[in-house]
Amino acid sequence: MTDKIKTIIIDDENDARASIRMIIDSFPNNLNIVSEAYSVESAYNKIIKHKPQLIFLDIDLTDGTGFELLSKFKEYDFKIIFVTGSNESAIKAFRFNALDYILKPINPDDLIDAIKKAIKYINQSDINIQLNNLLQQQSSNSQKNIILSTLEDMHVIEIENIIRCESDGNYTTFHLNNNEKIMVSKNIKEYADLLDGHNFFRSHQSHLVNLNYFYKYHKKDGGYIVLKDNTTVPVSKRKKEALMQSLTNL
């Protein structure tokens, strides 16, 4: 039986938290509300304590904003459903790894749809983790594939077909040699670790390149890599020496 998804409701309005609880309880689902919070400080402490997989997050809290709360975490793997009365923050919300965005007053059908999406996504991500763990049990030289899970699909990708990865906050886009792009809701560090031993190089905080597609290193303009598909990738100053060392081993 699948474990219930640990969930925290974060809102400074008692009525709003009660409304979310009532909607969650109104239909069969796989959520377990482990705690509630009304402020940035209380929410941060409860997230650290309970390690939720999903949070319902209001933007305006008693001592700050939901964005300030999220900024306290260098990295986080919980998913977010924003519930707020402000429509102006929608674009910013999705930059913080939001699964959905619900406006107040809460429409129960909208919230239920968001919950179903979250359950599907989190369960799919769990399967993704399990499959990748199985792959990692093989030796690094024999591992051929990686699992990339999006909201709609689960992709089994041959590692040799990945040209590069590029991150935008908590999202990572895979660029493949057939011109396909796959964006997943995980940070690039996870994939840098997973692809270690497969000739990938983290040239920059936001870039991971497959050195099998390396064409040349351009020294001017701060220095950058040119790949065989003619894309350019920046190289941070602190990574230049490591890149030179990696290139001698090609």
C-alpha positions as CSV (number, residue, x, y, z in Angstrom):
1,M,0.0,0.0,0.0
2,T,1.3,3.5,-1.0
3,D,2.4,5.7,1.9
4,K,0.3,8.8,2.4
5,I,1.8,12.0,1.1
6,K,2.9,14.2,4.1
7,T,1.3,17.6,3.7
8,I,1.5,21.0,5.5
9,I,-1.0,23.8,5.2
10,I,0.5,27.3,5.5
11,D,-1.8,30.2,5.7
12,D,-2.3,33.1,8.1
13,E,-6.1,32.9,8.0
14,N,-7.7,30.3,10.2
15,D,-10.8,30.1,7.9
16,A,-8.6,29.4,4.9
17,R,-6.7,26.6,6.6
18,A,-10.0,25.1,7.7
19,S,-11.4,25.4,4.2
20,I,-8.4,23.5,2.7
21,R,-8.7,20.8,5.4
22,M,-12.4,20.4,4.7
23,I,-11.9,20.1,0.9
24,I,-9.1,17.6,1.4
25,D,-11.4,15.5,3.7
26,S,-14.3,15.7,1.3
27,F,-13.0,13.2,-1.2
28,P,-10.8,10.0,-1.1
29,N,-7.2,11.0,-1.5
30,N,-3.7,10.1,-0.4
31,L,-2.8,13.1,1.6
32,N,-1.8,13.2,5.3
33,I,-1.9,16.6,6.9
34,V,0.9,16.5,9.4
35,S,0.9,20.1,10.5
36,E,-0.3,23.7,9.8
37,A,1.4,27.0,10.1
38,Y,0.5,30.7,9.8
39,S,3.9,32.5,9.6
40,V,7.3,32.2,7.8
41,E,9.0,31.3,11.1
42,S,6.5,28.6,12.2
43,A,6.3,27.2,8.6
44,Y,10.1,26.9,8.3
45,N,10.4,25.1,11.6
46,K,7.6,22.7,10.7
47,I,9.0,21.9,7.3
48,I,12.3,21.1,8.8
49,K,10.6,18.9,11.4
50,H,8.1,17.0,9.3
51,K,9.9,17.0,5.9
52,P,6.7,17.2,3.9
53,Q,6.3,16.2,0.3
54,L,3.6,18.8,-0.4
55,I,2.7,22.2,1.0
56,F,-0.3,24.4,0.5
57,L,1.2,27.9,0.7
58,D,-0.4,31.4,1.0
59,I,1.8,34.2,-0.3
60,D,1.0,36.8,2.4
61,L,1.8,35.5,5.9
62,T,1.9,37.2,9.3
63,D,5.7,37.9,9.3
64,G,6.5,37.9,5.6
65,T,5.7,36.1,2.4
66,G,5.7,32.6,1.1
67,F,8.5,33.5,-1.3
68,E,10.6,34.6,1.7
69,L,9.9,31.3,3.3
70,L,11.0,29.3,0.2
71,S,14.1,31.5,-0.1
72,K,15.3,30.2,3.3
73,F,15.9,26.8,1.6
74,K,19.0,26.4,-0.6
75,E,17.2,23.4,-2.1
76,Y,13.9,21.7,-1.4
77,D,12.2,18.7,-2.8
78,F,8.6,19.3,-1.6
79,K,6.0,20.4,-4.1
80,I,3.9,23.5,-3.7
81,I,0.3,24.5,-4.4
82,F,0.0,28.3,-3.9
83,V,-3.3,29.4,-2.4
84,T,-3.6,33.2,-2.4
85,G,-5.9,36.2,-3.0
86,S,-3.2,37.8,-5.2
87,N,-3.3,37.1,-9.0
88,E,-0.2,39.4,-9.6
89,S,2.2,36.8,-8.1
90,A,1.3,33.9,-10.4
91,I,4.3,34.1,-12.6
92,K,6.7,34.4,-9.7
93,A,4.9,31.5,-7.9
94,F,5.7,29.1,-10.7
95,R,9.4,30.0,-10.5
96,F,9.4,28.5,-7.0
97,N,8.6,25.0,-8.2
98,A,4.8,25.4,-8.0
99,L,2.6,22.6,-9.1
100,D,-0.5,24.8,-9.2
101,Y,-1.9,28.2,-8.2
102,I,-5.3,28.6,-6.6
103,L,-7.0,31.9,-6.1
104,K,-9.1,32.9,-3.1
105,P,-12.0,32.5,-2.5
106,I,-11.1,28.9,-3.0
107,N,-13.1,27.0,-5.6
108,P,-13.3,23.4,-4.2
109,D,-13.2,21.9,-7.7
110,D,-10.0,23.8,-8.6
111,L,-8.3,22.7,-5.3
112,I,-9.4,19.1,-5.9
113,D,-7.9,19.2,-9.4
114,A,-4.7,20.6,-8.0
115,I,-4.6,17.9,-5.3
116,K,-5.1,15.1,-7.9
117,K,-2.3,16.6,-10.0
118,A,0.0,16.7,-7.0
119,I,-0.7,13.1,-6.0
120,K,-0.1,11.9,-9.6
121,Y,3.1,13.9,-9.8
122,I,4.5,12.9,-6.5
123,N,3.7,9.2,-7.0
124,Q,5.3,9.3,-10.4
125,S,8.4,11.0,-8.9
126,D,8.6,8.2,-6.3
127,I,8.6,5.6,-9.1
128,N,11.3,7.7,-10.9
129,I,13.5,7.6,-7.8
130,Q,13.0,3.9,-7.3
131,L,13.9,3.1,-10.9
132,N,16.9,5.4,-10.9
133,N,18.1,3.7,-7.6
134,L,17.8,0.4,-9.4
135,L,19.9,1.8,-12.3
136,Q,22.5,3.1,-9.8
137,Q,22.9,-0.3,-8.3
138,Q,24.6,-1.3,-11.5
139,S,28.2,-0.3,-12.0
140,S,28.6,3.2,-13.4
141,N,30.1,1.9,-16.6
142,S,27.2,-0.5,-17.3
143,Q,24.4,2.0,-16.5
144,K,22.9,3.0,-19.9
145,N,19.7,4.8,-19.1
146,I,18.2,7.5,-16.9
147,I,14.5,8.0,-16.0
148,L,13.1,11.5,-16.5
149,S,9.6,12.1,-15.1
150,T,7.3,15.0,-16.1
151,L,3.7,15.6,-15.2
152,E,2.5,13.8,-18.3
153,D,5.1,11.2,-19.1
154,M,8.0,9.0,-17.8
155,H,10.9,9.0,-20.2
156,V,13.6,6.3,-20.4
157,I,16.6,8.1,-21.9
158,E,19.9,6.7,-23.0
159,I,22.6,8.6,-21.2
160,E,24.7,8.9,-24.3
161,N,21.9,10.8,-26.1
162,I,22.0,13.7,-23.5
163,I,24.0,16.6,-24.9
164,R,23.6,18.9,-21.9
165,C,21.4,19.9,-19.0
166,E,20.4,23.5,-18.1
167,S,18.8,24.6,-14.9
168,D,16.4,27.4,-14.0
169,G,15.9,27.3,-10.3
170,N,14.4,24.0,-9.3
171,Y,13.8,23.0,-12.9
172,T,16.2,21.2,-15.2
173,T,15.9,21.0,-19.0
174,F,17.6,18.1,-20.8
175,H,18.8,18.8,-24.3
176,L,19.0,15.6,-26.4
177,N,20.8,14.8,-29.6
178,N,17.5,14.5,-31.5
179,N,16.7,18.1,-30.7
180,E,14.1,17.0,-28.1
181,K,14.0,19.0,-24.8
182,I,12.6,17.5,-21.6
183,M,12.0,19.7,-18.5
184,V,11.8,18.1,-15.1
185,S,11.0,19.5,-11.7
186,K,14.3,18.7,-10.0
187,N,17.5,20.7,-9.5
188,I,20.6,20.1,-11.6
189,K,22.7,18.9,-8.6
190,E,20.7,15.7,-8.4
191,Y,21.5,14.9,-12.1
192,A,25.1,15.9,-11.7
193,D,25.4,13.3,-9.0
194,L,23.4,10.7,-10.9
195,L,25.5,11.2,-14.1
196,D,28.8,11.1,-12.3
197,G,31.1,8.7,-14.0
198,H,29.5,9.2,-17.5
199,N,31.8,12.0,-18.7
200,F,29.5,14.9,-17.7
201,F,31.1,18.1,-16.5
202,R,29.4,20.8,-14.3
203,S,30.8,23.8,-16.1
204,H,28.6,26.3,-14.3
205,Q,26.1,26.4,-11.5
206,S,23.3,26.1,-14.1
207,H,25.0,23.9,-16.7
208,L,26.0,20.3,-17.0
209,V,27.6,19.1,-20.3
210,N,28.3,15.8,-21.8
211,L,32.0,16.0,-22.8
212,N,31.4,13.4,-25.5
213,Y,29.8,16.3,-27.4
214,F,32.6,18.8,-26.7
215,Y,33.9,20.6,-29.8
216,K,36.1,23.4,-28.5
217,Y,36.8,25.8,-25.7
218,H,36.7,29.5,-26.6
219,K,39.1,31.4,-24.3
220,K,37.8,35.0,-25.0
221,D,34.7,36.7,-23.5
222,G,35.3,35.0,-20.2
223,G,35.6,31.5,-21.7
224,Y,32.9,29.2,-22.9
225,I,32.4,25.7,-24.3
226,V,31.2,25.1,-27.8
227,L,29.4,21.8,-28.3
228,K,29.1,19.8,-31.5
229,D,25.5,21.0,-32.0
230,N,27.0,24.6,-32.0
231,T,25.4,25.6,-28.7
232,T,27.6,27.5,-26.3
233,V,27.8,26.9,-22.5
234,P,29.5,29.2,-20.0
235,V,32.4,28.1,-17.8
236,S,32.7,29.7,-14.4
237,K,36.1,31.0,-13.3
238,R,36.5,28.4,-10.6
239,K,35.7,25.6,-13.1
240,K,38.2,26.4,-15.8
241,E,41.1,24.4,-14.2
242,A,38.9,21.4,-13.7
243,L,37.7,21.6,-17.3
244,M,41.2,21.6,-18.6
245,Q,42.0,18.5,-16.5
246,S,38.8,16.8,-17.7
247,L,39.7,17.5,-21.3
248,T,43.2,15.9,-21.0
249,N,41.3,12.7,-20.0
250,L,39.1,12.6,-23.1
